[in-house]
Amino acid sequence: MKIQQYLKAVRDAKIKVDLISISFIILMIFILLLLMFILLESVFYFSPFYKKIILVTIFVAFSLTLLWLGISYVIINQNRYPSYSWRNLASIIGKNIFPNNVDTALNAYQIESQIKETQSKDLADNFIDSVAKKISDVNPEEIIDKEPLLNIKLITVIIMFISIITLSMFWEQSSDAFYRWKNYNKQFLAPKPFKLYSLTRNQHILGGEKISIIIMSEGQSPDSVLLRLTPTQITLNDRDSSIIELKTGKNLSEFYQFELPELFQDYEYSAIVNAQQFYEAWESVESTPDTIFVTDRPKLENFEMIIIPPSYSKLPSEILDGSIAVVQGLMGTIVKINLESNRNLKSCFMKQNDSIKFFETYKNKANGEFIIKNEGKFSVHLVDPRGITNRDPVPYHISILPDNKPSIKIIKPPPIITLGNNQIIQFHLEIEDDYGFNNLQLAYEIRRPEYLDVEPYIAMFIIPELNQDTTIQTIKTHWNLSDLMLMPDDEIHYHFELSDNDDISGPKKTLSETFIAKIPSLSDLYEKLENKEENINEQISDSLDDLVALKDEIDNMELDIIKTKDELKWEDQQRIKEIIDQAKNEITKMKNISSAIETLMEQSEKHDLFLPDLMKKFNELSSLLKEIIPENLIENLSDAQNSLEEMNLQSLQKALENMSNNISEIESE
């Protein structure tokens, strides 16, 4: 067993070298980890929790390494570890001692292990002895390659040297870090690069006021500082329950000044600067918390305005809340105010323009009222038992709604009229107002002719057809002037006066333009009658001439009918129709002239214009017209029209003959 004993010696030597190599590797890893964690600790200031995790991890790794070594040793002894197997070791011996035949040691080991089964035992013993003698001259430790061990030692020395230099360069930080690792159970805080202080400290303000906070830094000055205000009380109001954060940079005085918004409850505040880089272990710098104590002001919780318009407007009341900035109403509108405060009230008053009016108060409620008389502003002021008032009362604007004058539109009569027989003036009025009417009057003045030298008669009367409860109305009525004893050449100048129902500032009145009704003078009537007489004469003469001209055509048509045996031509029928229509028109004109003459005679009698010559002419004309228009002429026209429709030529010829005879009578007269 000489060969196997030598193999065991070689294996022990290899195990020794490998253990030394592993030890140096472990040492090298330990030095690197120690350097790394010392440097990291000097920057990040690990908490005890993380330090424990790191140390436990290293310990577990080291324990697992030892366990691996123990298991490996057992496997080596069982010849199951490939690199430590007898075959591998024999190969190593062969390479070093028998370079010309590297399998010599392996063959010797195999023969020795199977010596009992060998047939040539002596030859085998001689071979084993020769190999054993040769390998016995070589120390087993010399066979193992120690160059990897030397390299590992060199690398370890280099790492140790670098670690020593690095730790020396950062000796203060490293020594502190090592001390903290040594006391891994203790919490060490990273040093702050600067400190923050509040120069304003605790503050006391009234609710709704603004305040400035000044922060000072000691040491390295940060570029900007964050100010965080945290409410100290729980509230359901979103405005007062939110955390306020403000950020600012340094001012010219090297301070950090913050302008706070309006505050309505207590806040705790502190200045904060957060680390910007991941390697800044101090994480944040925060000043000592201070408090802003806010004294609560009285404020409006509920605010209601009841707008009551004047009774004459018939407008409904209106309820407004405090969000309405403009209060609108007619002159005389009553504004009732009901309010509730968040605190009990000592007093409550309203400031309107330059006057002050106090409200009635009970606990946290108040009420009052005022009347809108002019435009302006008003505000409501609260005073609690401490004498503290509400902040910035809301200014409400008062706007007076216009109550316009009533409008009146005269549709009828026209501005100037001349009265005739019927001394009645028809009125057609359209009136309108915002809220209703008070009355409608007609004022008139009777002006006599200047030659009488009489003062005008002035009077007025109310038009009863006015409906005061409407805002738009159409009035149709009349004015009978027969009781005024008007004489020729009189003039009535009149206008309408419409007033509304404004009983606050007084009814507003609208006057219409002036209308004139004239009574014709004697000279006007006389001239008018003379002109009409001339026109009547001309019209009578023209109508007679037209009738005489028709006679010739009637005679011609009568001859054509006599010549016709069967039926009239269509052209002849149309011509007969035209003759009949023309005759009817001329007779109608003459009747209208007769009616006009009778009207003129009535006007002459009414105005006492009995001029003998003129009246004689009109009587003669009237008699003449009655005489020259035969009654049976109209019957002849009707007979001719019926005969034409029935195409009775004999009857038609007879009717035309009668018409011709009647026209001849008119011509002779």
ABEGO torsion letter per residue (X at the ends): XAAAAAAAAAAAAAAAAAAAAAAAAAAAAAAAAAAAAAAAAAAAGBBAAAAAAAAAAAAAAAAAAAAAAAAAAAAAAAGABAAABAAAAAAAAAAAABAABAAAAAAAAAAAAAAAABABAAAAAAAAAAAAAAAAABBAAAABBAAAAAAAAAAAAAAAAAAAAAAAAAAAAAAAAAAAAABAABBBBBBBABBBBBAAEBBBBBBGBBBBBBBBBBEBBBABBBBBBBBABBBABAAAABBBBBBBBBBAAGBBBBBBBBBABBBBBBBBBBBABAABAAGBBBBBBBBBBBBBBBBBABBBBBBBBBAAAGBBBBBBBAABABBBBBBGBBBBBBBBBABBBABBBBBBEABBBBBBBBEABBBBBBBBABBEBBBBBBBBAAGBBBBGBBBBBBBBBBBBBBBBBBAOBBABBBBBABBBBBBBBBBBBAAEBABBBBBBBBBBBAAAGBBBBBBBBBBAABBAABABBBBBBBBBAAAAGBBBGBBBBBBBBBBBABAAAEBBBBBBBBBBBBBBBAAAAAAAAAAAAAAAAAAAAAAAAAAAAAAAAAAAAAAAAAABAABBBAAAAAAAAAAAAAAAAAAAAAAAAAAAAAAAAAAAAAAGBBBAAAAAAAAAAAAAAAAABBAAAAAAAAAAAAAAAAGBAAAAAAAAAAAAAAAAAAAAX
